[in-house]
Amino acid sequence: MVSVAGLYAADAPLPVVRVCEIMRDLPSYHGKVVAVVGRFSYREPGRFLSEKVCDSTKSEGHPDPAAIQVLFDSKSAPKPPAVLSFDRSLVHKELELIRRETSLASFRFGSQDYDRWAVVYGRIEVSKESSPRSKTLGSEFEPAPAKIICASGTMVVFLTD
């Protein structure tokens, strides 16, 4: 299921959380280093991890879909562990839950790489602009209520079926 051989190492696996889990209590995740599983989308305004629907956050005024912008900054990102290792069964379990409400987009033209399942390792930062999203911005993901700061693209682990 996971496409990186290093994920099966014997070191203690990193905990994995869903995008919706972060959205449920966004302030408590601010500044925390996490591994997040979700739909990784590459669009004109940037890269995002998302889930289409978070049932528990609908009543709390969080806009749908729940999205976290993915940013790469080798200087300010947390240093990755020597071996990036996740609990494979937990990733599979969380991905099963996500797939119940979220699907990958189908593109008539272009690569299927615009939407993929992934685990992203980095630090969560709550965005200063947390007002509801405007569809006039041209992206269903903007403005994202949070961002995850990663050292590089190698902190994005794409999952396969």
N, C-alpha and C positions, 0 to 999 in steps of 0.2 A: 504494500500500500504506500509506503514512503519511498521516495526516489533517491534518498541520499544514504549511502552505506554507513556513514558515521552515526546515524541515528540509532543504530543498534548496539552501540558500545556498552561496555559493562559499567561505566560511570553512572552515578545517580541521575536519573532522568529529570529534566526540568518540568515543572508543572505547566500545564497547557490550559488556557482559558479561552472562552468564546468571546466574540465581539459583544454579544448581548450581555454577557456576564459583566463586562467592563462598563457598559452603558447603564446597568442597574445601579451602580454605585461609583460613578465617574470620579468624584472627588477623592475617594479612598485609593484609587489607582494612580493618581497624579504622582509622577516621579518614580514609580515602581518599574522594575525591570521584569518583563514577562515574555512568555511565548504565547502568541495569539493565533488561533485557528479560525479561518473563515474563507470567504470568497475574495480572492485577490484580483482586483480589476485594474487594468491599465487603460486610462482614458486621457484625452487631451489635457485636462487640468492637472493630471497627476496619477498617482497610484493609491489605491484604497483597499482596505480590508473591510468587508461588510457582511451583514446578514439582512435579508429583506424585511423580516418582521421579528420584533422582540415583544412578545405578549406582555411581559411584566413591565415594560417601559411605556407602553401606549398611554396608560392613564397618568403617567408622570410628566407628560408634555414633551417627551423626546420625539423628534421627527423620525419618520421611517423613510428609507431604510437606515439602520444603525450603521454608521461608517466611521472608520478611523483612517486618517490619511497616513500613508507610509512615506517617510522622508529618510534620505541617506545623508549622513554627516559623520564622517570618520573621526572628527575631532571631538564632537560633543556626545556621541553615542556611547553607550556602555560597552566596556571591553567584553567581547564574547568569551565564553568558557573555552578551555582547550579542546574539548570535545562537545559539540552541540548534540545533545542526546535527549530525546523525548520518549515518554511512555507510549509506545505504539498502540496499545489497546485503548488508552485514554484518548489519543488522537482519533482513532477509529470511532469510538463511542460519541465523541463530541461532533465529529463530522456527520455521523448518522442523524443526529438531532438537527443540525444545521440544514441538511439536505431536505428535511421534511417541509421547510418553508422557503428555502432559498435554492435557486437553480442558477446554472451558468448561462450567460447570454449566448444566443446563437447569432452569428454574424453572417450575413449574406455574402459579403466579400471580406477578404483579409484573413488574418490568422486567428485560430482558436485560442491563441496565447493571451488575448485581451481579458479573458476571464478564466481563472484556474483556482483550484483549491490549494491552500497553502498554510503553512505555519510561519509566522514572522517573529523574530527575536529582537527585542529592543526596549526602550524606555517610553512609557506613556506620559504624554503631556496634555493637559486639558487646554483646549483652544480658548483664547480670550473672547472670541466671538462665539457665543453659545446661543444666539437667537435662532428661531426656527428658520429652516432653509427656504430659499426662494427658488422656485422652478425657473425663474427668469435668468438664473445664472448659467443655465445650459448644462448642468450636471446634476444627476440625482444624488451625488455624494457630497456636494458642497453647500454651505461650508460644513466641514466635518467637525463635530464637537470635541474631537481629540485627535492627536497624532501619535505615531510610534516612531521614535528616532532609532535608526539602525546604522551600524557601522558601514555596511555595504550591501550590495545585492546578494552576497553569499549568506546573509542572515534571513533570506527568504527561501524556505524549503517547499518546493512544489510537491504536491501529493498526487499519486496516480491511483487509478481504480484497481 
